[in-house]
């Protein structure tokens, strides 16, 4: 942590912290600016992206002549990984990810049925990603054979790439079955699919800035992105009065910039006020800064903590 006391309102103070440089220009009246840099997280840090998704419907195979995509209709939890178009596992940030899926299958046919599951990335089949299983014939008329199978794969993606799980079988009597809950067990979704970013592949530096005696027009640079980044939270504190602030980013620090947080007002709160972040992700090589647009009362201190 570095504290800079600005006593000359014409002075420009340059603070060097590790490999980052923060330039603070003193406004009038003089202020105290405290810049907190937590530094890069260590191996296995908490910045990994992930997603957990399920499908709560039965999925029937339409034809043996062509593969079809597996759908997912519910997001259980996620960070930086989302579902688009009911099937596209979409990655907000580039990286290496592990995908693990389990499928509940039934075979109503009277034949051994070969089923193949594989991945496509951006609509193109991923080589060597297939998993083959053989389903036993039905137990009796109207009583299917049940089998739950796991499909696992690891792959590297670029920002905004998407991955889909596909399947095909040699008989159409096979179904991915959603099993409802009963008095002894919870529901079993037809598909459970989990995605986790491989550890030791994250980058990013959580940042916090404290401004004593904030004034309208204050504008402070927080950091410059080295790669595409997602701000996962922005929490502000205010001691006395209220502060309205904006978070902006652009390649040119003198530009108006794009709003990442639009006009969030925080009033005398010491437990933290969370803002809604928009226009994500933030591309590489952009400056991110905070602007104070309104101050009411005599505010002693304004703090903004950002995680990404």
Backbone as numpy.savetxt, mean C-alpha at the origin, in Angstrom:
# Nx Ny Nz CAx CAy CAz Cx Cy Cz
18.06 13.60 15.74 17.21 14.79 15.74 18.09 16.02 15.74
17.70 17.05 14.95 18.46 18.29 14.88 17.53 19.45 15.17
17.91 20.36 16.08 17.15 21.56 16.36 17.92 22.76 15.84
17.24 23.64 15.11 17.88 24.82 14.55 17.17 26.05 15.10
17.89 26.91 15.76 17.32 28.15 16.27 17.67 29.26 15.29
16.64 29.86 14.67 16.85 30.92 13.69 16.60 32.24 14.38
17.64 33.04 14.52 17.51 34.32 15.22 17.64 35.51 14.27
18.17 35.28 13.09 18.34 36.34 12.09 17.34 36.06 10.98
16.35 36.92 10.79 15.29 36.65 9.84 15.75 36.73 8.39
16.99 37.11 8.16 17.52 37.11 6.78 18.38 35.90 6.53
18.55 35.07 7.54 19.51 33.97 7.47 18.90 32.74 6.80
19.69 32.04 6.04 19.32 30.74 5.51 20.18 29.69 6.20
19.56 28.68 6.78 20.27 27.66 7.53 20.23 26.36 6.75
21.37 25.76 6.54 21.46 24.48 5.86 21.80 23.42 6.89
20.97 22.41 7.02 21.17 21.34 7.99 21.49 20.07 7.24
22.63 19.47 7.54 23.02 18.22 6.89 22.81 17.07 7.85
21.97 16.11 7.45 21.70 14.94 8.28 21.93 13.70 7.43
23.01 12.97 7.69 23.29 11.77 6.89 23.48 12.14 5.44
22.67 11.50 4.58 22.80 11.78 3.15 21.73 12.75 2.67
21.00 13.40 3.59 19.95 14.33 3.18 20.30 15.75 3.58
19.82 16.73 2.82 20.05 18.14 3.14 18.71 18.83 3.23
18.45 19.53 4.31 17.23 20.29 4.47 17.58 21.76 4.54
16.96 22.57 3.70 17.22 24.00 3.68 16.05 24.71 4.33
16.31 25.51 5.34 15.27 26.22 6.07 15.53 27.71 5.93
14.60 28.46 5.39 14.71 29.91 5.29 13.87 30.54 6.40
14.47 31.36 7.20 13.79 31.91 8.37 12.74 32.93 7.95
11.50 32.77 8.40 10.48 33.79 8.17 10.54 34.84 9.28
9.61 35.71 9.28 9.53 36.71 10.34 8.19 36.56 11.03
8.13 36.48 12.36 9.26 36.58 13.29 10.11 35.33 13.31
11.21 35.40 14.09 12.11 34.25 14.18 11.39 33.06 14.79
11.83 31.84 14.42 11.18 30.63 14.88 12.24 29.61 15.27
11.79 28.54 15.86 12.62 27.38 16.09 12.09 26.27 15.20
12.94 25.69 14.40 12.55 24.59 13.51 13.26 23.33 13.97
12.51 22.31 14.25 13.10 21.03 14.65 12.81 20.01 13.57
13.84 19.41 13.04 13.70 18.43 11.96 14.07 17.06 12.49
13.10 16.15 12.48 13.33 14.81 12.99 13.51 13.85 11.82
14.62 13.17 11.79 14.88 12.18 10.75 15.14 10.85 11.43
14.23 9.90 11.22 14.35 8.61 11.89 15.35 7.69 11.22
15.78 8.06 10.02 16.75 7.22 9.31 16.10 6.01 8.66
16.81 5.35 7.77 16.26 4.17 7.09 16.04 3.04 8.07
14.95 2.28 7.85 14.67 1.16 8.72 15.70 0.06 8.51
15.91 -0.74 9.54 16.85 -1.85 9.46 16.26 -3.02 8.71
17.05 -4.10 8.54 16.56 -5.30 7.85 15.28 -5.81 8.50
14.33 -6.19 7.63 13.08 -6.72 8.15 12.24 -5.65 8.81
12.33 -4.39 8.33 11.56 -3.31 8.92 10.08 -3.45 8.69
9.32 -2.43 9.08 7.87 -2.54 9.07 7.23 -1.93 7.83
8.02 -1.60 6.82 7.48 -0.88 5.69 7.03 -1.77 4.55
6.95 -3.08 4.75 6.55 -3.98 3.68 5.12 -3.77 3.24
4.84 -4.00 1.97 3.50 -3.92 1.43 2.88 -5.32 1.44
1.54 -5.38 1.49 0.88 -6.68 1.60 -0.58 -6.55 1.19
-1.23 -7.68 1.02 -2.66 -7.71 0.76 -3.22 -9.08 1.09
-4.44 -9.11 1.60 -5.13 -10.36 1.89 -6.53 -10.27 1.29
-6.85 -11.18 0.38 -8.07 -11.11 -0.40 -8.76 -12.47 -0.45
-10.08 -12.46 -0.57 -10.84 -13.71 -0.67 -11.93 -13.56 -1.71
-12.52 -14.70 -2.09 -13.74 -14.68 -2.89 -14.79 -15.52 -2.18
-16.00 -14.98 -2.07 -17.07 -15.62 -1.31 -18.16 -16.17 -2.21
-17.82 -16.47 -3.46 -18.78 -17.05 -4.39 -18.25 -18.37 -4.92
-19.16 -19.19 -5.49 -18.74 -20.37 -6.23 -18.28 -19.94 -7.61
-17.17 -20.51 -8.08 -16.67 -20.18 -9.42 -16.64 -21.45 -10.25
-17.47 -21.47 -11.28 -17.58 -22.64 -12.15 -16.75 -22.45 -13.40
-16.21 -23.55 -13.90 -15.45 -23.50 -15.14 -16.42 -23.53 -16.31
-16.28 -22.58 -17.24 -17.21 -22.46 -18.36 -16.85 -23.42 -19.49
-15.56 -23.58 -19.75 -15.13 -24.39 -20.89 -13.77 -25.02 -20.60
-13.52 -26.17 -21.22 -12.21 -26.80 -21.11 -11.26 -26.29 -22.19
-11.78 -25.50 -23.12 -10.98 -25.05 -24.27 -10.15 -23.82 -23.97
-10.48 -23.10 -22.91 -9.74 -21.87 -22.60 -9.69 -21.66 -21.10
-8.57 -21.11 -20.65 -8.43 -20.81 -19.23 -9.27 -19.58 -18.88
-9.63 -19.45 -17.61 -10.35 -18.26 -17.16 -9.74 -17.74 -15.87
-9.92 -16.45 -15.67 -9.34 -15.80 -14.49 -10.14 -16.15 -13.25
-9.44 -16.17 -12.12 -10.07 -16.39 -10.83 -10.38 -15.03 -10.21
-11.60 -14.86 -9.70 -12.02 -13.58 -9.18 -11.83 -13.50 -7.66
-11.76 -12.26 -7.17 -11.62 -11.97 -5.75 -12.55 -10.81 -5.44
-13.47 -10.99 -4.51 -14.49 -9.96 -4.28 -14.40 -9.25 -2.94
-13.43 -9.62 -2.10 -13.36 -9.02 -0.77 -11.90 -8.77 -0.38
-11.63 -7.56 0.11 -10.31 -7.23 0.66 -10.38 -7.31 2.17
-9.57 -8.17 2.77 -9.54 -8.29 4.22 -8.66 -7.21 4.83
-7.46 -7.05 4.29 -6.56 -5.98 4.72 -5.50 -5.80 3.65
-4.95 -4.61 3.58 -3.94 -4.37 2.54 -3.16 -3.10 2.82
-2.02 -3.02 2.20 -1.17 -1.84 2.22 -0.36 -1.82 0.94
-0.77 -0.97 0.00 -0.03 -0.84 -1.25 -0.30 -1.92 -2.27
-1.16 -2.88 -1.94 -1.57 -3.93 -2.88 -3.09 -3.95 -2.89
-3.69 -3.82 -4.08 -5.14 -3.73 -4.20 -5.65 -4.67 -5.29
-6.98 -4.82 -5.31 -7.63 -5.60 -6.36 -8.37 -4.67 -7.30
-8.13 -4.82 -8.60 -8.83 -4.05 -9.62 -9.54 -5.02 -10.56
-10.68 -4.59 -11.08 -11.45 -5.39 -12.05 -11.76 -6.79 -11.52
-11.91 -6.92 -10.21 -12.31 -8.17 -9.53 -11.28 -9.30 -9.62
-10.13 -9.06 -10.25 -9.17 -10.15 -10.39 -7.72 -9.69 -10.41
-7.48 -8.42 -10.68 -6.12 -7.93 -10.88 -5.48 -7.52 -9.56
-4.48 -8.27 -9.14 -3.71 -7.94 -7.95 -2.72 -6.86 -8.37
-2.95 -5.63 -7.92 -2.23 -4.47 -8.45 -1.26 -3.93 -7.40
-0.03 -3.66 -7.84 1.05 -3.25 -6.94 1.34 -1.76 -7.11
1.19 -1.01 -6.03 1.45 0.43 -6.09 2.93 0.75 -6.19
3.77 -0.17 -5.71 5.22 0.06 -5.75 5.94 -1.14 -6.33
7.01 -0.86 -7.05 7.84 -1.93 -7.59 8.48 -2.72 -6.46
8.77 -3.99 -6.73 9.42 -4.82 -5.72 9.24 -6.29 -6.02
9.72 -7.11 -5.11 9.58 -8.56 -5.21 8.55 -9.01 -4.18
7.58 -9.81 -4.63 6.45 -10.19 -3.79 6.24 -11.70 -3.85
5.73 -12.23 -2.76 5.32 -13.63 -2.71 3.81 -13.69 -2.69
3.26 -14.52 -3.58 1.81 -14.71 -3.68 1.49 -16.13 -3.24
0.57 -16.25 -2.29 0.18 -17.56 -1.77 -1.33 -17.64 -1.81
-1.85 -18.64 -2.54 -3.30 -18.80 -2.68 -3.70 -20.20 -2.27
-4.88 -20.31 -1.67 -5.49 -21.61 -1.43 -6.86 -21.62 -2.09
-7.20 -22.72 -2.72 -8.47 -22.83 -3.45 -9.23 -24.05 -2.95
-10.54 -23.85 -2.70 -11.43 -24.94 -2.31 -12.08 -25.49 -3.57
-11.75 -26.73 -3.93 -12.26 -27.30 -5.17 -13.20 -28.47 -4.89
-14.17 -28.67 -5.78 -15.01 -29.85 -5.75 -15.10 -30.43 -7.16
-15.23 -31.73 -7.23 -15.41 -32.43 -8.50 -16.72 -33.21 -8.44
-17.68 -32.78 -9.25 -18.98 -33.46 -9.33 -19.02 -34.50 -10.43
-17.93 -34.60 -11.20 -17.89 -35.56 -12.30 -17.47 -36.94 -11.85
-17.68 -37.89 -12.70 -17.31 -39.28 -12.41 -15.99 -39.64 -13.06
-15.10 -38.62 -13.18 -13.80 -38.83 -13.80 -12.72 -38.15 -12.97
-11.53 -38.70 -13.03 -10.38 -37.96 -12.48 -10.20 -36.71 -13.33
-10.13 -35.55 -12.70 -10.08 -34.28 -13.43 -8.76 -33.58 -13.18
-8.08 -33.25 -14.26 -6.83 -32.50 -14.18 -7.14 -31.01 -14.16
-6.60 -30.32 -13.15 -6.80 -28.87 -13.03 -5.44 -28.20 -12.97
-5.30 -27.08 -13.71 -4.05 -26.32 -13.73 -4.31 -24.88 -13.30
-3.47 -24.40 -12.39 -3.52 -23.02 -11.93 -2.21 -22.34 -12.29
-2.28 -21.12 -12.81 -1.07 -20.39 -13.18 -1.31 -18.89 -13.11
-0.22 -18.13 -13.23 -0.29 -16.68 -13.09 -0.08 -15.99 -14.44
-0.75 -14.84 -14.58 -0.47 -13.92 -15.67 -0.09 -12.56 -15.08
0.91 -11.92 -15.69 1.32 -10.58 -15.28 1.04 -9.62 -16.41
0.22 -8.62 -16.14 -0.18 -7.63 -17.15 -0.77 -8.31 -18.39
-1.48 -9.43 -18.17 -2.16 -10.13 -19.25 -1.33 -11.17 -19.96
-0.06 -11.32 -19.60 0.83 -12.28 -20.25 1.15 -13.42 -19.29
1.04 -14.65 -19.79 1.28 -15.82 -18.95 2.71 -15.80 -18.41
2.86 -16.06 -17.11 4.17 -16.12 -16.48 4.74 -17.52 -16.66
5.89 -17.60 -17.31 6.52 -18.91 -17.55 6.79 -19.63 -16.23
6.63 -20.95 -16.27 6.98 -21.82 -15.14 6.19 -21.50 -13.87
4.98 -20.95 -14.01 4.18 -20.61 -12.83 3.02 -21.57 -12.60
2.95 -22.65 -13.38 1.80 -23.54 -13.31 1.88 -24.51 -12.13
0.72 -24.78 -11.52 0.55 -25.84 -10.52 -0.55 -26.77 -11.00
-0.22 -28.06 -11.14 -1.21 -29.03 -11.61 -1.67 -29.91 -10.44
-2.98 -30.15 -10.41 -3.54 -31.08 -9.44 -4.50 -32.03 -10.16
-4.72 -33.20 -9.58 -5.69 -34.17 -10.11 -6.76 -34.40 -9.06
-8.01 -34.08 -9.41 -9.13 -34.26 -8.50 -9.74 -35.65 -8.68
-9.96 -36.33 -7.57 -10.61 -37.64 -7.61 -12.07 -37.50 -8.05
-12.65 -38.60 -8.60 -14.07 -38.55 -9.00 -14.97 -38.32 -7.79
-16.21 -37.97 -8.07 -17.19 -37.74 -7.00 -17.33 -38.99 -6.14
-17.78 -38.81 -4.91 -17.97 -39.93 -3.99 -19.19 -40.76 -4.38
-20.23 -40.05 -4.77 -21.46 -40.70 -5.24 -22.27 -39.65 -5.97
-23.37 -40.02 -6.56 -24.20 -39.06 -7.28 -24.64 -37.96 -6.32
-24.31 -36.73 -6.66 -24.68 -35.59 -5.82 -23.75 -35.33 -4.67
-22.75 -36.19 -4.43 -21.78 -35.99 -3.35 -20.40 -35.81 -3.98
-19.89 -34.58 -4.07 -18.65 -34.32 -4.79 -17.42 -34.72 -3.99
-16.30 -34.82 -4.70 -15.00 -34.95 -4.06 -14.53 -33.55 -3.71
-14.02 -33.35 -2.50 -13.52 -32.05 -2.05 -12.00 -32.08 -1.94
-11.38 -30.99 -2.32 -9.93 -30.86 -2.15 -9.53 -29.41 -2.04
-8.65 -29.10 -1.08 -8.13 -27.74 -0.92 -6.65 -27.77 -1.31
-6.25 -26.85 -2.18 -4.89 -26.87 -2.72 -4.24 -25.50 -2.59
-2.92 -25.50 -2.50 -2.15 -24.27 -2.32 -1.31 -23.99 -3.56
-1.33 -22.74 -3.99 -0.53 -22.29 -5.12 0.37 -21.17 -4.61
1.67 -21.29 -4.84 2.62 -20.31 -4.33 3.56 -19.89 -5.45
3.86 -18.59 -5.48 4.81 -18.10 -6.50 5.42 -16.79 -6.01
6.63 -16.53 -6.42 7.33 -15.29 -6.10 7.74 -14.62 -7.39
7.52 -13.30 -7.48 7.85 -12.61 -8.71 8.15 -11.14 -8.43
8.84 -10.52 -9.39 9.21 -9.12 -9.29 8.35 -8.31 -10.24
7.83 -7.18 -9.76 6.93 -6.36 -10.56 7.40 -4.91 -10.55
6.92 -4.16 -11.53 7.14 -2.72 -11.59 5.94 -2.01 -10.97
6.08 -0.72 -10.72 4.98 0.05 -10.17 3.76 -0.03 -11.08
2.60 -0.32 -10.49 1.30 -0.42 -11.17 1.15 -1.67 -12.03
2.10 -2.59 -11.98 1.88 -3.90 -12.61 0.74 -4.62 -11.90
0.12 -5.57 -12.61 -0.89 -6.39 -11.97 -0.68 -7.86 -12.31
-1.13 -8.72 -11.41 -0.99 -10.16 -11.55 -2.37 -10.78 -11.35
-2.69 -11.82 -12.13 -3.94 -12.54 -11.98 -3.67 -14.04 -11.86
-4.52 -14.71 -11.11 -4.48 -16.17 -11.01 -5.53 -16.74 -11.96
-5.09 -17.68 -12.82 -5.97 -18.29 -13.83 -6.06 -19.79 -13.58
-7.10 -20.41 -14.19 -7.24 -21.86 -14.05 -7.91 -22.44 -15.29
-7.67 -23.75 -15.50 -8.29 -24.50 -16.60 -8.29 -25.96 -16.19
-9.29 -26.72 -16.67 -9.41 -28.14 -16.33 -9.86 -28.92 -17.57
-9.71 -30.24 -17.50 -10.11 -31.05 -18.66 -11.55 -31.56 -18.56
-12.27 -31.18 -17.49 -13.71 -31.43 -17.38 -14.34 -30.20 -16.73
-15.58 -29.88 -17.07 -16.22 -28.69 -16.53 -17.02 -28.99 -15.25
-16.92 -30.22 -14.76 -17.64 -30.56 -13.53 -16.92 -30.07 -12.27
-15.79 -29.41 -12.43 -15.03 -28.91 -11.28 -15.45 -27.48 -10.96
-15.51 -27.15 -9.68 -15.94 -25.83 -9.21 -15.06 -25.39 -8.04
-14.80 -24.09 -7.98 -14.20 -23.50 -6.78 -15.36 -23.14 -5.86
-15.44 -23.80 -4.71 -16.64 -23.73 -3.89 -16.44 -22.88 -2.64
-17.39 -21.98 -2.40 -17.46 -21.24 -1.15 -18.30 -22.05 -0.16
-17.70 -22.43 0.95 -18.39 -23.28 1.93 -18.89 -22.39 3.06
-20.21 -22.33 3.28 -20.73 -21.45 4.34 -20.37 -21.93 5.74
-20.47 -21.00 6.68 -20.23 -21.35 8.08 -21.38 -22.19 8.62
-21.08 -22.97 9.65 -22.14 -23.65 10.40 -21.83 -23.52 11.89
-22.46 -24.29 12.70 -22.28 -24.14 14.13 -20.93 -24.56 14.65
-20.13 -25.27 13.83 -18.84 -25.77 14.31 -17.64 -25.15 13.63
-17.81 -24.49 12.49 -16.65 -23.89 11.81 -17.08 -22.65 11.05
-16.13 -21.73 10.82 -16.44 -20.53 10.02 -16.51 -20.87 8.54
-16.88 -19.87 7.74 -16.95 -20.07 6.30 -15.57 -20.33 5.71
-15.55 -21.08 4.61 -14.32 -21.32 3.86 -14.50 -20.66 2.49
-13.84 -19.53 2.24 -13.97 -18.88 0.94 -13.49 -19.80 -0.18
-14.03 -19.62 -1.37 -13.59 -20.43 -2.51 -12.12 -20.18 -2.82
-11.66 -18.95 -2.57 -10.26 -18.58 -2.80 -9.78 -17.68 -1.66
-8.63 -17.98 -1.13 -7.93 -17.07 -0.21 -6.58 -16.77 -0.86
-6.27 -15.50 -1.05 -5.03 -15.12 -1.71 -4.32 -14.04 -0.90
-3.09 -14.33 -0.51 -2.30 -13.40 0.28 -1.05 -12.98 -0.50
-0.70 -11.73 -0.38 0.48 -11.17 -1.04 1.34 -10.48 0.00
2.64 -10.72 -0.02 3.56 -10.07 0.91 4.82 -9.66 0.19
5.23 -8.43 0.40 6.50 -7.97 -0.16 7.64 -8.71 0.54
8.61 -9.15 -0.24 9.75 -9.87 0.34 10.55 -8.90 1.20
10.92 -9.34 2.38 11.66 -8.46 3.29 13.05 -8.15 2.75
13.65 -7.15 3.33 14.94 -6.60 2.93 14.90 -5.93 1.57
13.67 -5.68 1.05 13.56 -5.03 -0.26 12.92 -3.66 -0.14
12.64 -3.20 1.09 11.97 -1.93 1.26 12.95 -0.76 1.28
12.44 0.39 0.88 13.18 1.63 1.08 12.20 2.67 1.61
12.73 3.74 2.13 11.86 4.79 2.63 12.36 5.31 3.96
12.07 6.57 4.25 12.53 7.18 5.48 11.35 7.91 6.11
10.80 7.40 7.22 9.74 8.15 7.91 10.27 9.51 8.34
9.44 10.52 8.26 9.89 11.87 8.58 8.91 12.56 9.53
9.43 13.49 10.33 8.62 14.31 11.21 9.23 15.70 11.25
8.39 16.71 11.21 8.87 18.09 11.30 8.07 18.82 12.37
8.75 19.60 13.18 8.11 20.41 14.21 8.44 21.87 13.95
7.41 22.72 13.91 7.59 24.15 13.67 7.06 24.90 14.89
7.93 25.61 15.56 7.52 26.42 16.69 7.02 27.77 16.18
5.84 28.17 16.64 5.29 29.45 16.22 5.02 29.51 14.73
4.28 28.56 14.15 4.04 28.56 12.70 3.31 29.82 12.24
3.65 30.25 11.02 3.06 31.44 10.43 2.47 31.09 9.06
1.44 31.82 8.67 0.87 31.65 7.34 1.95 31.91 6.30
2.07 31.03 5.35 3.09 31.16 4.31 4.33 30.34 4.56
4.47 29.76 5.76 5.61 28.86 6.02 5.58 27.72 5.02
6.72 27.38 4.49 6.83 26.29 3.51 8.16 25.60 3.73
8.10 24.32 4.13 9.31 23.59 4.48 9.40 22.28 3.70
10.56 22.04 3.12 10.79 20.79 2.40 11.00 19.65 3.39
10.30 18.54 3.15 10.41 17.37 4.02 11.43 16.37 3.51
11.34 16.05 2.22 12.29 15.09 1.65 12.14 15.10 0.13
13.05 14.40 -0.53 12.99 14.18 -1.97 12.95 12.68 -2.20
11.99 12.21 -2.98 11.83 10.78 -3.20 12.96 10.24 -4.07
13.44 9.06 -3.74 14.45 8.39 -4.57 13.81 7.33 -5.46
12.56 6.94 -5.13 11.79 6.04 -5.98 10.33 6.29 -5.69
9.46 5.68 -6.47 8.03 5.85 -6.25 7.67 5.48 -4.82
6.83 6.29 -4.19 6.54 6.10 -2.77 5.07 6.33 -2.49
4.58 5.65 -1.45 3.21 5.85 -0.97 3.27 6.38 0.45
2.60 7.49 0.70 2.46 7.99 2.06 1.32 7.21 2.71
1.61 6.46 3.74 0.60 5.62 4.37 -0.12 6.32 5.51
0.50 7.35 6.08 -0.18 8.11 7.12 0.46 9.47 7.26
-0.35 10.45 7.66 0.12 11.79 7.96 -0.66 12.27 9.18
0.03 12.48 10.29 -0.61 12.81 11.56 -0.03 14.12 12.07
-0.92 15.05 12.43 -0.48 16.37 12.87 -0.87 16.62 14.32
-0.03 17.40 15.01 -0.28 17.87 16.37 -0.22 19.39 16.38
-1.06 20.00 17.21 -1.05 21.45 17.36 -1.19 21.78 18.83
-0.32 22.66 19.34 -0.41 23.14 20.72 -1.02 24.54 20.70
-2.27 24.63 21.16 -3.04 25.88 21.19 -3.41 26.33 19.78
-4.56 26.97 19.65 -5.00 27.48 18.37 -5.24 26.38 17.36
-5.23 26.78 16.10 -5.42 25.82 15.02 -4.53 26.18 13.84
-4.19 25.14 13.06 -3.33 25.30 11.88 -3.97 24.57 10.71
-4.02 25.20 9.57 -4.41 24.54 8.33 -3.17 24.38 7.47
-2.94 23.17 7.01 -1.73 22.90 6.25 -2.06 22.08 5.00
-1.15 22.11 4.06 -1.23 21.29 2.85 0.10 20.58 2.66
0.03 19.40 2.08 1.24 18.66 1.71 1.27 18.61 0.19
2.36 19.04 -0.39 2.48 19.11 -1.85 3.75 18.43 -2.33
3.78 18.08 -3.63 4.98 17.50 -4.20 5.11 17.90 -5.67
6.37 18.01 -6.12 6.66 18.37 -7.51 8.14 18.16 -7.76
8.52 18.11 -9.03 9.93 17.99 -9.40 10.65 19.32 -9.18
9.93 20.43 -9.33 10.48 21.77 -9.15 9.94 22.33 -7.83
10.82 22.62 -6.91 10.41 23.08 -5.59 9.71 24.43 -5.64
9.90 25.20 -6.71 9.25 26.50 -6.82 7.88 26.41 -7.48
7.49 25.21 -7.93 6.19 25.04 -8.58 5.08 24.98 -7.54
3.84 25.13 -7.99 2.69 25.02 -7.09 2.58 23.61 -6.52
2.91 22.62 -7.34 2.93 21.24 -6.87 1.56 20.58 -6.90
1.57 19.28 -6.69 0.35 18.47 -6.61 0.00 18.24 -5.16
-1.28 18.33 -4.85 -1.72 18.16 -3.46 -1.70 16.69 -3.07
-0.96 16.37 -2.02 -1.05 15.05 -1.41 -2.00 15.08 -0.22
-2.07 16.22 0.46 -3.06 16.48 1.51 -3.60 17.87 1.25
-4.92 17.99 1.12 -5.53 19.26 0.77 -6.16 19.91 1.99
-5.64 21.05 2.42 -6.24 21.93 3.41 -6.81 21.18 4.61
-5.96 20.53 5.37 -6.38 19.84 6.58 -6.20 20.79 7.77
-7.27 21.01 8.51 -7.22 21.91 9.67 -7.13 21.10 10.95
-6.16 21.45 11.79 -5.92 20.74 13.04 -6.03 21.76 14.16
-6.88 21.45 15.16 -7.15 22.41 16.24 -6.75 21.84 17.59
-5.77 22.44 18.21 -5.36 22.18 19.58 -5.52 20.71 19.98
-4.76 19.85 19.34 -4.85 18.42 19.62 -3.46 17.86 19.86
-3.33 17.11 20.94 -2.03 16.54 21.29 -2.00 15.03 21.13
-3.12 14.45 20.66 -3.17 12.99 20.43 -3.04 12.64 18.97
-3.02 13.63 18.09 -2.80 13.37 16.67 -4.06 13.41 15.84
-4.01 14.14 14.74 -5.11 14.23 13.78 -4.63 13.66 12.45
-5.27 12.60 11.96 -4.86 11.93 10.73 -5.53 12.58 9.52
-4.74 12.85 8.50 -5.25 13.46 7.28 -5.49 12.39 6.21
-6.31 12.72 5.23 -6.56 11.85 4.09 -5.55 12.17 2.99
-4.79 11.17 2.59 -3.77 11.35 1.55 -4.35 10.98 0.20
-4.06 11.77 -0.81 -4.60 11.57 -2.14 -3.49 11.58 -3.18
-3.88 11.33 -4.45 -2.96 11.40 -5.58 -1.70 10.57 -5.37
-1.90 9.28 -5.09 -0.80 8.36 -4.84 -0.63 7.41 -6.03
0.55 6.79 -6.23 1.78 7.05 -5.48 2.48 8.31 -5.95
3.46 8.74 -5.17 4.30 9.87 -5.54 5.51 9.32 -6.30
5.74 9.82 -7.49 6.80 9.29 -8.35 8.19 9.59 -7.79
9.19 8.96 -8.39 10.57 9.18 -7.98 11.04 10.58 -8.36
12.04 11.07 -7.63 12.73 12.33 -7.91 11.82 13.55 -7.78
10.94 13.52 -6.78 10.07 14.66 -6.51 10.32 15.17 -5.09
10.18 16.49 -4.93 10.26 17.10 -3.61 8.89 17.06 -2.95
8.89 16.79 -1.65 7.65 16.79 -0.87 7.79 17.85 0.22
6.79 18.75 0.32 6.91 19.81 1.30 5.56 20.09 1.97
5.62 20.79 3.11 4.43 21.19 3.85 4.30 22.70 3.78
3.06 23.17 3.58 2.77 24.60 3.54 1.72 24.93 4.60
1.94 25.99 5.35 0.97 26.48 6.32 0.12 27.53 5.62
-1.21 27.29 5.55 -2.10 28.19 4.81 -2.98 29.03 5.72
-3.13 28.63 6.99 -3.92 29.43 7.92 -3.50 29.10 9.35
-3.50 30.13 10.19 -3.20 29.97 11.61 -4.20 30.80 12.40
-4.82 30.16 13.40 -5.77 30.86 14.26 -5.29 30.77 15.70
-5.29 31.90 16.39 -4.83 31.93 17.77 -3.31 31.96 17.84
-2.80 31.82 19.06 -1.36 31.81 19.28 -0.89 30.37 19.38
-0.45 29.83 18.26 -0.04 28.43 18.19 1.42 28.34 18.65
1.65 27.52 19.65 3.01 27.35 20.15 3.83 26.43 19.25
3.18 25.36 18.78 3.96 24.36 18.05 3.06 23.57 17.11
3.57 23.29 15.92 2.89 22.43 14.94 3.84 21.30 14.57
3.34 20.06 14.63 4.16 18.88 14.25 3.42 18.06 13.22
4.14 17.60 12.21 3.59 16.72 11.20 4.50 15.50 11.07
3.93 14.30 11.26 4.67 13.05 11.13 4.13 12.29 9.92
5.05 11.85 9.06 4.67 11.17 7.82 5.33 9.80 7.78
4.55 8.78 7.46 5.08 7.44 7.25 4.83 7.04 5.82
5.84 6.40 5.19 5.68 5.96 3.79 6.58 4.78 3.53
